[in-house]
Amino acid sequence: MSKKLNKNQLIAVHLLASGVKASVIAQQIDIREETLSRWRQIDEFKEALEDATEAVLREIDETHKNLLIRSQGVINEGLNNEELDLFKKANLALRYLSLIKGKDDIMTKSSDNLFKCTL
């Protein structure tokens, strides 16, 4: 992160990267929206925002992957549970399959967006 940016600019960068609206950011750090708009034209601010956005996207991607791994583990435990009858296991498997239907497109889009941010 650039050392040329002041404290409020760095706060704005992190809030923008996190998806907070400009009007809310301006109110939180007690500036006008026009000031924030001008900051967005500064090369150092743009670079810091790109870096912060990339970090946020990576964090989201990692969290998503970890949740999927944990969820799949729980489902796997359920399917391997000898105490569950075949009907419950089939229901669990079918619900899982219905939830992941079409999710490859979402993961591809997410990966594409993360790749674009690194360019």
C-alpha positions as CSV (number, residue, x, y, z in Angstrom):
1,M,0.0,0.0,0.0
2,S,1.3,3.4,-0.9
3,K,2.7,5.6,2.0
4,K,1.7,8.7,0.0
5,L,-2.0,8.3,0.9
6,N,-3.3,9.8,4.1
7,K,-5.2,8.0,6.8
8,N,-8.6,8.9,5.4
9,Q,-7.6,7.9,1.9
10,L,-6.4,4.5,3.2
11,I,-9.7,4.0,5.1
12,A,-11.6,4.9,2.0
13,V,-9.6,2.4,-0.1
14,H,-10.4,-0.4,2.3
15,L,-14.1,0.5,2.5
16,L,-14.5,0.8,-1.2
17,A,-12.7,-2.5,-1.7
18,S,-15.2,-4.0,0.7
19,G,-18.1,-2.8,-1.3
20,V,-19.2,0.1,0.9
21,K,-21.1,2.9,-1.0
22,A,-19.3,6.2,-1.6
23,S,-22.0,8.1,0.2
24,V,-21.5,6.0,3.3
25,I,-17.7,6.3,3.2
26,A,-17.9,10.1,2.8
27,Q,-20.2,10.3,5.8
28,Q,-18.0,7.9,7.9
29,I,-14.7,9.8,7.3
30,D,-16.4,13.2,7.2
31,I,-15.6,14.2,3.7
32,R,-17.7,15.2,0.6
33,E,-18.4,12.6,-2.0
34,E,-16.7,14.9,-4.5
35,T,-13.5,14.6,-2.5
36,L,-13.8,10.8,-2.7
37,S,-14.4,11.1,-6.4
38,R,-11.3,13.2,-6.8
39,W,-9.2,10.7,-4.8
40,R,-10.3,8.0,-7.2
41,Q,-8.5,9.9,-10.0
42,I,-5.2,9.8,-8.2
43,D,-2.9,7.0,-9.5
44,E,-1.7,6.0,-6.0
45,F,-5.3,5.7,-4.8
46,K,-6.3,3.7,-7.9
47,E,-3.4,1.3,-7.3
48,A,-4.1,1.0,-3.6
49,L,-7.8,0.3,-4.4
50,E,-6.9,-2.4,-7.0
51,D,-4.6,-4.1,-4.4
52,A,-7.2,-3.9,-1.7
53,T,-9.9,-5.2,-4.0
54,E,-7.7,-8.1,-5.1
55,A,-7.1,-8.9,-1.4
56,V,-10.8,-8.9,-0.6
57,L,-11.6,-11.1,-3.6
58,R,-8.8,-13.6,-2.6
59,E,-10.2,-13.6,1.0
60,I,-13.7,-14.3,-0.4
61,D,-12.4,-17.0,-2.7
62,E,-10.5,-18.7,0.2
63,T,-13.5,-18.5,2.5
64,H,-15.7,-20.0,-0.2
65,K,-13.3,-22.8,-0.8
66,N,-13.0,-23.6,3.0
67,L,-16.8,-23.6,3.4
68,L,-17.2,-25.9,0.5
69,I,-14.5,-28.3,1.8
70,R,-16.1,-28.3,5.3
71,S,-19.6,-28.8,3.8
72,Q,-18.5,-31.6,1.7
73,G,-16.9,-33.2,4.7
74,V,-20.2,-33.0,6.7
75,I,-22.1,-34.5,3.7
76,N,-19.5,-37.2,3.3
77,E,-19.9,-38.1,7.1
78,G,-23.7,-38.2,6.6
79,L,-23.4,-40.5,3.6
80,N,-21.0,-42.8,5.5
81,N,-23.0,-42.8,8.7
82,E,-24.2,-46.4,9.2
83,E,-27.0,-45.2,11.4
84,L,-28.7,-43.3,8.6
85,D,-31.1,-45.3,6.4
86,L,-30.7,-45.4,2.6
87,F,-33.6,-43.1,2.1
88,K,-32.0,-40.3,4.3
89,K,-28.7,-40.8,2.5
90,A,-30.3,-40.6,-0.9
91,N,-32.2,-37.4,0.2
92,L,-28.9,-35.9,1.4
93,A,-27.2,-36.7,-1.9
94,L,-30.0,-35.4,-4.0
95,R,-30.2,-32.2,-2.1
96,Y,-26.5,-31.7,-2.4
97,L,-26.6,-32.4,-6.2
98,S,-29.5,-29.9,-6.6
99,L,-27.6,-27.2,-4.7
100,I,-24.4,-27.6,-6.8
101,K,-26.2,-27.7,-10.1
102,G,-24.9,-24.8,-12.2
103,K,-22.4,-23.7,-9.6
104,D,-19.4,-24.4,-11.9
105,D,-20.5,-21.3,-13.8
106,I,-20.3,-19.2,-10.6
107,M,-16.9,-20.5,-9.7
108,T,-15.6,-19.8,-13.2
109,K,-17.0,-16.3,-13.1
110,S,-15.4,-15.7,-9.7
111,S,-12.0,-17.0,-10.9
112,D,-12.3,-14.9,-14.0
113,N,-13.0,-11.8,-11.9
114,L,-10.1,-12.5,-9.6
115,F,-7.8,-13.0,-12.7
116,K,-9.0,-9.7,-14.2
117,C,-8.1,-7.9,-11.0
118,T,-4.5,-9.2,-11.1
119,L,-4.0,-7.8,-14.6
